[in-house]
Structure formats: structure tokens, C-alpha cells
Amino acid sequence: MNNHKSPPKLSSNGSKNIHNYLIVDEARHDKNGSGKIAISPTDSMAKNSELPTDLNEDIVNIEEIFTVDDRPFEVSEKPAAKKFSLFKIMLWALPLLAIALGIGVFASRRLSDPVAVPEPTPVTIPAGASNGNGSPLPVRVVPAKSGAIQEWVHSDGSVSAVRGKHLRFEVPGTITYIKKVDGRDLREGDYVYEGELLAQIDDRKLQADLVQSNAAIWQAQEQQSVAVANLAQTRANLGQAQATVEQQQANVAQAKAKLGQVRAGLAQAEARKQQAIANVREAKANLEAKMADRDLAEVELRRRQELYDEGVISASDRDVYQNRLDNAKSAVNATQSRIQAAEEEVAAAESNIQATEQDIAAAESQVRAAQSQVRAAESQVEAVQGSIAAAAAQIDATSAGIESARAQSNRANVTLEDTEIRAPFDGMVAFLNIREGDYWSPQQLSSQTAQNVVETVPIILIDPSEFEVQIELPAFDGTQVSPGQTAFVVLDEDLNSAYRDSLNNETLITVASAEGEVFSVSPSVTPGGRAMNVKVRINRINPEKQSRLRSGARVSAWIAIKEAANTTVIPSNVIVYRDRQPFVFVVQEKDGKQFVEQRPITIGIKGISQQEIIEGIKPGDRLVSDGKNLLVNNAPVDVIN
């Protein structure tokens, strides 16, 4: 920033004023930290020829050297009056003295305060600044180290056993038994094993109910046995009836087959009859033709006989026609014989048809008889099936009776079990609120508050081998948590002590009573608290604090959302921020003198009191922890213990 200051105006007898402007440049920090402050007159000063004579005689050249932190900077003024130069020196000396005084007070307060607090952006001071008297600034240093670091989220919660059970009687009654341990009644803190009877209520009436329900089961089972035997006999009858139906059906099939054969024979006889009738017709037609041929042969023979008698023709000519007549007569006789044979065949076919029709009637009667027998057998089957249904219904009824009796028996058994308290798993008695001889009723159990439950439930059993912690985290922190992340559990009293001794990663792990990992993260946010439920499952308990880590203890669970096993770590209080950029001051040594290098850094995981450095420094670098706000690059320092 440039500050422009004007010296007082000089004038003489109303002549022109002389303006002497001074330009002050603040320290500009280069990489070595050097800077320069220069004061010079402006180029617009009036030339000597323009000044009044009396003023020209008073003009002198003044050069004075000022130092800040033993580093010289030059203040020059050309030309100016002696009176004006002295005024300017006083104007600049007063602010510098005020700044030096403020720096000294602030440095003394910082060196006396060992608690690391966030430091505001420091006031920029000129390069090469010191403590005001030319000596190096006193600082304390810490080394950068290589180690592990974690970024944590945490919340309060309470320890509870992963497995726990509220044990109570489900029926009212007088407590007649409490488990004995070494001859005494069961106590809180005693270890019990799965299935052991811990307490019991008087159960004599329930035992009698159980005997009665078991007797009802036996009676229903006997009735079912009889019904099953009846069903078996009926099913055997059904099998026999079905066999009869099958036999009668076979008889029907056989009769129908025979009927088919007879009907086929009838068809053949009908065919033969028709063929014989056709033969008769054909023979009669031939007979008429043969008789016509005979008549014609007789007429021709008479004419030839007349011609022979008259001597017109010879005897041989006449004999030709005699032969024709004889042949025609023979053909007529043969045709008549065929007609007679065909008519006889027709008569035989008709006789065969009549016999076949009688056979068909007999076969049809046989089929009807067999079908009637089939229907009778099927009726018997239906009757037997009805008997089977009745027997099955009887079995179902007896089965229902058995189930009802068994249900009564089961209820009696359950009620008997409700009179007992048995250990559901190997564990330790956490709370015991009953004694032998007490009368207990379910109405005595109060669930208004968790404390009421603890004070009224008969027995609370826990598994002391596995604990968990349930906490609520703000939604922003909860989204960074996932199952499997490392977690440490710290008792409230140990955490308070650690806070008094300046809590850090090492002390957190040291005071932790147990170590575990995130078991589950609820995906929802609670409507009222706008928080996410997280469960931490403990897998290792500090042996020295095992006796103090109990179910119900108030603890703080710290979850490492980010971890680095071997990295460069530094205390958080050595970091300064300038223009939102993090820096550290690294102490360097040259020619026997110590000075600081202002070095930018890239930060990583933020721990409780430490910070991971990704770039900028390495393990072993000495970093200014106290007095850093007074420093600039290359400032000389004096490291004190």
C-alpha cells in the first residue's frame, strides 16, 4: 500500500507555493524476506529558478538513516527545508514506536500462554522486523515428527451388553425356588449357564392340568386307531368292488365282441343272399334267351324236315338243324337247373340270416345283462367310497380331537414354563429383584422408565464377554462414519482428566478403556435430534480398566473417520494462516545465526491437537510454536527452552 504525505507548504510574500510530496513504500516481501522503504520528492517539484530568492537560499539536502529490526532503510528528501525534514521524521517515528510497544506486549503474553489456541491472522510488519531494540525475537520450537494420526468424531453414550435378557415369570404365584450357588441363594454377579433353572413359582395346579390334557390326548389317539382300522377295511372292500366292476366290464366287452362277430356274419349272409338273387335273375334272363333259341331251332328243323321230305335237301342238311335244336334244348335245361340251384341258395341264405338274427338277439341280451352287472358293481363301489369318506371323516374328527388335546397339553407345558426362569445363554446376573417365598405378579413389573424396569424385573442376565456402545452423531458427522472404522471408548471420568492434561491423540488412546469398531450406522436421521444412531462393537478391553467398564457406564466413543499410519505430523498450534493460506515458520541456521523461513504447507488429516502435513516440511524440521505471530520471513530468532 502506498501512503502519500504532503509536507507543509512554504510561501513568501504571496509567491508560488512549493509542494514537496513524499512517497512511502511499504515493505515488499520477496522470497528472501528483504524489503525497502523509500521516501523521495515528486517529479512535480518546482524548479529552483521558480522559487523565490529567499527560499532558494534556505534549501538544503537532508539524508538520514532509520533502522527497523537492525535492517536499514533510507529516507531521502531532495530538496526540502530543515524545518520540514524534522517534522516528517517525528511523524514517522511515533507510529513505529507504538507498533514496537504493542508487539512486545503481545509477544510476552503469547510466550506465557502454553495452551494452543487458534491464532488470528497477524498484523503485517516490515521485513526484517525484530523486537524493537535490534535483538532476535525469542521463540520456542517443536520438531515435526513421523507417526500415525486420526481424524475423529465423537459423542457420549452408554455401555450395554450385546446380549442381554430381562427374565420374568408370565404367571402369578409364590416363588418356591431360587438357584443355589455354593449353598446360598443366587446373587447379582453370579455366573450361570444356558438352560439352568434360576427361579420357579408353585406349579402344582398346572401339573394337574398337564396330566389331564395328556389323558385327553391318549383317548383321542385310541379313537383315531379305531377309525383308521375301519378305513382300512372299507378300502379293502372298495378294492374288491372295483375288481368286480372290472370283471363285469370285461364280460360286457366280450359280449359286445361276440355281438360284433354275429352281426358281421349276418352281413355276409345278406351279401350271399343278394348274390344268389342276382344269380337267379341272371339265369332267368338267360333261360328266356335259350327258350327263344330252342323255339327258333324247332321252326327251322320243321322247314328243313319238309324240304328233306320233298327231297330238296339232303339228310345231312336236315341233321344240322336237328343238332341245333338238341343243343338249344340242352341249354334250356341247363339254365333251368342253374335257376333252381340259385333259388335254393337264396333259400339257404335266408335261413342263415334268420339264424344269425337269433344269434344277434341272444348276444344283445348278453351285453345288456353284462352292462347291468357292471352298473350293480359300480353302485357297490360308490357305496364303499361313501363308507371310506365316512371313515376318513371319523379319522379327521379324531385327529382334530388329538390336536385339541395336544394344544391343551402345549398350553399347559407353556404355562408350566412360564412358572420357571431359565438362563437363555451363558451369562452373569446383572440385577436380581426376587427372593424365595415372595409372591410375584406380572402387574408388579413397571415399564414407565428404564430405572423402573431395572428395579422391578425379577432377573436381568447379560453376556459379559461382548459389549457395545450406542451413540448419536450429528447428521454431518454421521455421514462420514461407516462400519469397520476404528473406535475408542473412554470413560467420562478418564476423559475429563485427559482434557485437564491437554487431550491429544496419544492421551486419548492411552486413557481409552476399550477399542472396537463401528458395527452399524443407521441410514435415517432421528426427527427430533436430527442425529444418526451409530453402534460401536467393543472387541478389546484395556485389562487395567476392565473392572470399570461395565454395562450402563457412561462413556465417550471416538471414531476415526480418517487415518494415516506413517505420515508427517505437527502440533496444530504451530500453523499460522495468512490470506487463508497455512504456513509454518521453520527455524534455519546460517553462520551461527538462527532465522526463520516462512514456508507454505499442504495440510491433510486434522487430529485432536495435531495436523498431518502432506507437503511443505519433513520429519525433524524445527517449527516455531510460541512467538510465531511476530515473525516474518528471514526474521532473526533466538530459540529458548
Secondary structure, DSSP 8 states (H G I E B T S, - for coil): -EEEE----B-STT---B---EEEE-----TT------B---TT---GGGS-HHHHTT-EEEEEEEEETTEEEEEEEEEE-HHHHHHHHHHHHHHHHHHHHHHHHHHHHHHH--S-----------TT--SSSSS-EEEEEEE-EEEEEEEEEEEEEEEEESSEEEE--SS-EEEEEE-EETTEE--TT-EE-TT-EEEEE--HHHHHHHHHHHHHHHHHHHHHHHHHHHHHHHHHHHHHHHHHHHHHHHHHHHHHHHHHHHHHHHHHHHHHHHHHHHHHHHHHHHHHHHHHHHHHHHHHHHHHHHHHHTTSS-HHHHHHHHHHHHHHHHHHHHHHHHHHHHHHHHHHHHHHHHHHHHHHHHHHHHHHHHHHHHHHHHHHHHHHHHHHHHHHHHHHHHHHHHHHHHHHHHHHHHHHHHTEEE-SSSEEEEEE---TT-EE-GGG---SSHHHHHHHSSEEEE-TT-EEEEEEEEHHHHTT--TT-EEEEEEHHHHHHHHHT---HHHHHHH-SEEEEEEEE-SS--TTT-EEEEEEEEEEE-GGGTTT--TT-EEEEEEEEEEEEEEEEEEGGG-EEETTEEEEEEEEEETTEEEEEEEE-EEEEE-SSEEEEEES--TT-EEEEESGGG--TT-BEEE--
